[in-house]
Each structure stands twice: as structure tokens, then as C-alpha cells.
């Protein structure tokens, strides 16, 4: 009998973030949700270490999955679902991000 481990909170957050990114990327260009994702407020950032933006976190999660063309797989829904399923099953996203 194989014991299945529940995903950690961090894994769940990362998987949901990637899943939402794929959903938004497949939207039409004129949808508000897609436009807000890429909006540039035109403000300057504060001094010191810049805070991570949502896109920075998604980019890091994509690199953690380890697939070179992860951003291209977004547009094919079945490939994207396979990628997320593989990441969940292999527990790739529980690894600490450097």
C-alpha cells in the first residue's frame, strides 16, 4: 500500500498561482483580467531591495518546474494540465526557492 502525502501549503499556493497564470494567458487580449496582469503603473520603485511582484513569483515557479518552454505550454491547455499534474505528482514545487 502506498501512502500519499498531502501537498504543503506552499505547494498548493505555487500550483494555484501557475494554474491561474495559465488561465489568464489563454484569455483574449482585451479581457480586463489579462490587461491588469501586464499593466505598467509608471511609478518608480522604492529604494532598497525591490519587492517581488506576482509575475516574478510566477516566473520563479515556472523555473522550479524545470521545463524549458513552460511559457509556451500555457497556450495548449492539455499540455499545461499535464505540466501541472507532473509538478504536483513529483512534488517539484515543494523544493525551497533559491
N, CA, C and O of each residue as an XYZ file, in Angstrom:
392
protein
N       0.841     -1.182      0.000
C       0.000      0.000      0.000
C       0.888      1.248      0.000
O       1.831      1.347      0.785
N       0.580      2.184     -0.877
C       1.366      3.406     -0.998
C       0.688      4.532     -0.218
O      -0.516      4.757     -0.342
N       1.479      5.225      0.582
C       0.954      6.331      1.371
C       1.104      7.612      0.556
O       2.200      7.943      0.101
N      -0.007      8.333      0.374
C       0.026      9.589     -0.362
C       0.142     10.740      0.612
O      -0.564     10.795      1.618
N       1.035     11.656      0.305
C       1.209     12.822      1.157
C       0.393     13.966      0.605
O       0.326     14.168     -0.607
N      -0.222     14.704      1.489
C      -0.945     15.896      1.071
C       0.059     16.973      0.703
O       1.120     17.071      1.319
N      -0.269     17.784     -0.300
C       0.656     18.873     -0.650
C       0.731     19.896      0.481
O      -0.250     20.134      1.187
N       1.889     20.487      0.637
C       2.054     21.515      1.656
C       1.327     22.780      1.217
O       0.874     22.884      0.077
N       1.221     23.734      2.129
C       0.561     24.996      1.788
C       1.330     25.733      0.698
O       0.737     26.331     -0.199
N       2.647     25.682      0.787
C       3.485     26.355     -0.214
C       3.269     25.725     -1.588
O       3.129     26.437     -2.582
N       3.241     24.405     -1.645
C       2.987     23.713     -2.912
C       1.638     24.095     -3.486
O       1.517     24.362     -4.681
N       0.633     24.122     -2.640
C      -0.704     24.466     -3.088
C      -0.749     25.884     -3.640
O      -1.378     26.130     -4.669
N      -0.092     26.809     -2.970
C      -0.056     28.201     -3.437
C       0.646     28.283     -4.784
O       0.159     28.951     -5.696
N       1.767     27.620     -4.917
C       2.525     27.671     -6.174
C       1.752     27.039     -7.322
O       1.720     27.584     -8.425
N       1.125     25.886     -7.068
C       0.334     25.239     -8.119
C      -0.848     26.113     -8.531
O      -1.135     26.259     -9.719
N      -1.523     26.686     -7.558
C      -2.664     27.549     -7.890
C      -2.225     28.799     -8.631
O      -2.938     29.279     -9.512
N      -1.066     29.327     -8.286
C      -0.547     30.515     -8.973
C      -0.247     30.180    -10.438
O      -0.593     30.954    -11.332
N       0.392     29.037    -10.688
C       0.669     28.628    -12.057
C      -0.615     28.317    -12.820
O      -0.736     28.651    -13.999
N      -1.562     27.684    -12.156
C      -2.831     27.361    -12.814
C      -3.564     28.632    -13.213
O      -4.104     28.715    -14.316
N      -3.588     29.625    -12.328
C      -4.244     30.901    -12.633
C      -3.515     31.627    -13.764
O      -4.153     32.218    -14.635
N      -2.183     31.585    -13.753
C      -1.403     32.201    -14.820
C      -1.783     31.602    -16.169
O      -1.985     32.335    -17.138
N      -1.882     30.283    -16.239
C      -2.281     29.630    -17.489
C      -3.669     30.049    -17.924
O      -3.916     30.266    -19.110
N      -4.569     30.161    -16.974
C      -5.942     30.571    -17.275
C      -5.963     31.979    -17.871
O      -6.632     32.219    -18.875
N      -5.240     32.895    -17.260
C      -5.221     34.285    -17.723
C      -4.510     34.393    -19.071
O      -4.939     35.161    -19.932
N      -3.433     33.638    -19.265
C      -2.702     33.702    -20.529
C      -3.552     33.256    -21.714
O      -3.369     33.751    -22.826
N      -4.473     32.331    -21.488
C      -5.317     31.846    -22.582
C      -6.506     32.761    -22.857
O      -7.248     32.537    -23.814
N      -6.696     33.785    -22.034
C      -7.785     34.734    -22.263
C      -7.496     35.604    -23.476
O      -6.356     35.711    -23.929
N      -8.553     36.224    -23.994
C      -8.387     37.159    -25.100
C      -7.644     38.400    -24.601
O      -7.691     38.738    -23.419
N      -6.962     39.063    -25.523
C      -6.142     40.231    -25.174
C      -6.946     41.356    -24.535
O      -6.419     42.080    -23.690
N      -8.202     41.515    -24.917
C      -8.985     42.666    -24.447
C      -9.685     42.427    -23.111
O     -10.354     43.330    -22.608
N      -9.552     41.246    -22.525
C     -10.179     40.972    -21.235
C      -9.484     41.766    -20.137
O      -8.259     41.892    -20.144
N     -10.243     42.297    -19.204
C      -9.699     43.148    -18.144
C      -8.666     42.400    -17.308
O      -7.621     42.955    -16.968
N      -8.951     41.157    -16.979
C      -8.027     40.383    -16.148
C      -6.661     40.265    -16.818
O      -5.630     40.393    -16.156
N      -6.651     40.028    -18.098
C      -5.376     39.893    -18.821
C      -4.669     41.240    -18.912
O      -3.449     41.309    -18.768
N      -5.411     42.294    -19.147
C      -4.802     43.617    -19.246
C      -4.203     44.048    -17.908
O      -3.138     44.665    -17.881
N      -4.866     43.734    -16.810
C      -4.372     44.117    -15.487
C      -3.081     43.368    -15.158
O      -2.213     43.902    -14.467
N      -2.952     42.146    -15.643
C      -1.744     41.365    -15.374
C      -0.501     42.071    -15.916
O       0.569     41.993    -15.313
N      -0.637     42.744    -17.028
C       0.520     43.371    -17.661
C       0.504     44.892    -17.586
O       1.219     45.551    -18.341
N      -0.286     45.452    -16.703
C      -0.354     46.904    -16.592
C       0.955     47.447    -16.009
O       1.558     46.839    -15.126
N       1.369     48.582    -16.514
C       2.554     49.251    -16.001
C       2.081     50.567    -15.391
O       1.606     51.448    -16.106
N       2.208     50.700    -14.092
C       1.692     51.881    -13.412
C       2.539     53.116    -13.649
O       2.084     54.231    -13.395
N       3.740     52.945    -14.120
C       4.596     54.074    -14.429
C       5.174     54.761    -13.211
O       5.679     55.879    -13.319
N       5.114     54.131    -12.073
C       5.692     54.716    -10.861
C       7.085     54.149    -10.649
O       7.414     53.077    -11.156
N       7.889     54.868     -9.905
C       9.221     54.373     -9.591
C       9.145     53.515     -8.332
O       8.303     53.732     -7.460
N      10.027     52.557     -8.262
C      10.063     51.682     -7.100
C      10.879     52.345     -5.997
O      11.734     53.193     -6.253
N      10.594     51.940     -4.778
C      11.297     52.490     -3.624
C      12.751     52.020     -3.595
O      13.120     51.059     -4.270
N      13.558     52.704     -2.812
C      14.954     52.325     -2.655
C      15.059     50.992     -1.929
O      14.133     50.552     -1.247
N      16.210     50.369     -2.097
C      16.440     49.100     -1.417
C      16.073     47.926     -2.310
O      15.887     48.073     -3.518
N      15.974     46.762     -1.688
C      15.626     45.561     -2.447
C      14.188     45.665     -2.920
O      13.292     45.895     -2.109
N      13.947     45.502     -4.219
C      12.576     45.607     -4.708
C      11.738     44.422     -4.228
O      12.220     43.292     -4.159
N      10.500     44.697     -3.905
C       9.581     43.636     -3.510
C       9.232     42.801     -4.729
O       9.150     43.316     -5.844
N       9.030     41.518     -4.511
C       8.658     40.651     -5.620
C       7.251     40.978     -6.092
O       6.330     41.174     -5.299
N       7.118     41.030     -7.403
C       5.801     41.189     -7.997
C       5.217     39.804     -8.234
O       5.929     38.801     -8.174
N       3.935     39.757     -8.501
C       3.264     38.483     -8.751
C       3.915     37.782     -9.938
O       4.119     36.569     -9.907
N       4.238     38.534    -10.976
C       4.867     37.951    -12.166
C       6.241     37.365    -11.850
O       6.631     36.347    -12.422
N       6.965     37.999    -10.949
C       8.269     37.462    -10.552
C       8.110     36.096     -9.890
O       8.895     35.181    -10.137
N       7.096     35.972     -9.054
C       6.836     34.697     -8.371
C       6.429     33.621     -9.368
O       6.874     32.478     -9.261
N       5.595     33.972    -10.330
C       5.170     33.006    -11.350
C       6.366     32.553    -12.175
O       6.507     31.367    -12.473
N       7.215     33.485    -12.540
C       8.414     33.154    -13.318
C       9.304     32.183    -12.536
O       9.835     31.229    -13.105
N       9.461     32.424    -11.247
C      10.275     31.535    -10.406
C       9.629     30.160    -10.286
O      10.320     29.143    -10.339
N       8.312     30.121    -10.126
C       7.613     28.834    -10.056
C       7.778     28.061    -11.358
O       7.960     26.843    -11.342
N       7.714     28.762    -12.481
C       7.896     28.113    -13.775
C       9.281     27.518    -13.922
O       9.439     26.422    -14.458
N      10.288     28.243    -13.444
C      11.660     27.716    -13.486
C      11.803     26.506    -12.571
O      12.537     25.569    -12.885
N      11.109     26.528    -11.449
C      11.185     25.418    -10.498
C      10.621     24.141    -11.107
O      11.109     23.049    -10.815
N       9.608     24.266    -11.943
C       9.026     23.097    -12.595
C      10.075     22.418    -13.469
O      10.056     21.198    -13.631
N      10.985     23.203    -14.029
C      12.124     22.621    -14.725
C      11.920     22.385    -16.204
O      12.772     21.765    -16.840
N      10.841     22.847    -16.769
C      10.607     22.685    -18.195
C      11.073     23.958    -18.888
O      10.688     25.058    -18.492
N      11.894     23.815    -19.912
C      12.484     24.972    -20.579
C      11.430     25.867    -21.230
O      11.532     27.092    -21.164
N      10.446     25.279    -21.840
C       9.461     26.060    -22.601
C       8.124     26.124    -21.863
O       7.069     25.986    -22.481
N       8.164     26.330    -20.567
C       6.926     26.300    -19.785
C       5.970     27.408    -20.201
O       4.756     27.219    -20.123
N       6.476     28.564    -20.642
C       5.586     29.653    -21.045
C       4.890     29.355    -22.363
O       3.799     29.870    -22.608
N       5.495     28.534    -23.220
C       4.855     28.155    -24.476
C       3.775     27.106    -24.255
O       2.803     27.049    -25.008
N       3.936     26.283    -23.237
C       2.947     25.243    -22.958
C       1.637     25.812    -22.433
O       0.622     25.115    -22.420
N       1.646     27.055    -22.006
C       0.447     27.687    -21.459
C      -0.671     27.710    -22.489
O      -1.835     27.522    -22.137
N      -0.340     27.934    -23.741
C      -1.358     28.130    -24.765
C      -2.047     26.833    -25.177
O      -3.129     26.881    -25.763
N      -1.462     25.694    -24.891
C      -2.109     24.410    -25.130
C      -2.612     23.893    -23.781
O      -1.823     23.488    -22.927
N      -3.904     23.913    -23.606
C      -4.495     23.605    -22.302
C      -4.126     22.211    -21.794
O      -3.828     22.033    -20.613
N      -4.148     21.227    -22.692
C      -3.834     19.857    -22.272
C      -2.372     19.728    -21.852
O      -2.076     19.069    -20.855
N      -1.452     20.348    -22.597
C      -0.043     20.314    -22.207
C       0.166     20.998    -20.862
O       0.951     20.532    -20.037
N      -0.542     22.108    -20.645
C      -0.416     22.851    -19.390
C      -0.908     22.014    -18.210
O      -0.283     21.986    -17.150
N      -2.033     21.336    -18.411
C      -2.564     20.489    -17.343
C      -1.605     19.333    -17.035
O      -1.425     18.965    -15.874
N      -0.995     18.764    -18.075
C      -0.016     17.693    -17.863
C       1.187     18.202    -17.085
O       1.692     17.522    -16.192
N       1.644     19.408    -17.431
C       2.785     20.003    -16.745
C       2.486     20.214    -15.258
O       3.311     19.890    -14.404
N       1.303     20.757    -14.955
C       0.933     20.987    -13.558
C       0.744     19.673    -12.809
O       1.123     19.559    -11.644
N       0.156     18.679    -13.482
C      -0.033     17.374    -12.864
C       1.318     16.726    -12.560
O       1.500     16.127    -11.501
N       2.270     16.851    -13.501
C       3.605     16.298    -13.295
C       4.288     16.979    -12.108
O       4.919     16.315    -11.285
N       4.159     18.298    -12.023
C       4.775     19.030    -10.915
C       4.161     18.616     -9.583
O       4.871     18.478     -8.587
N       2.852     18.420     -9.562
C       2.190     18.015     -8.331
C       2.568     16.595     -7.934
O       2.861     16.338     -6.766
N       2.567     15.673     -8.886
C       2.851     14.269     -8.588
C       4.298     14.037     -8.178
O       4.575     13.203     -7.316
N       5.215     14.767     -8.789
C       6.626     14.605     -8.434
C       7.031     15.488     -7.273
O       8.174     15.444     -6.819
N       6.095     16.288     -6.791
C       6.317     17.178     -5.654
C       7.514     18.090     -5.917
O       8.361     18.299     -5.049
N       7.559     18.619     -7.122
C       8.650     19.506     -7.523
C       8.541     20.842     -6.811
O       9.555     21.413     -6.410
N       7.344     21.341     -6.652
C       7.164     22.699     -6.142
C       7.350     22.823     -4.638
O       7.254     23.928     -4.105
N       7.609     21.736     -3.945
C       7.837     21.851     -2.501
C       9.284     22.198     -2.187
O       9.634     22.486     -1.042
N      10.125     22.167     -3.230
C      11.527     22.466     -3.016
C      11.697     23.950     -2.695
O      10.981     24.784     -3.248
N      12.624     24.286     -1.817
C      12.834     25.704     -1.499
C      13.348     26.464     -2.712
O      14.156     25.948     -3.485
N      12.883     27.670     -2.867
C      13.298     28.514     -3.984
C      14.536     29.284     -3.562
O      14.571     29.861     -2.475
N      15.553     29.297     -4.414
C      16.799     29.995     -4.087
C      16.815     31.361     -4.677
O      17.787     32.096     -4.505
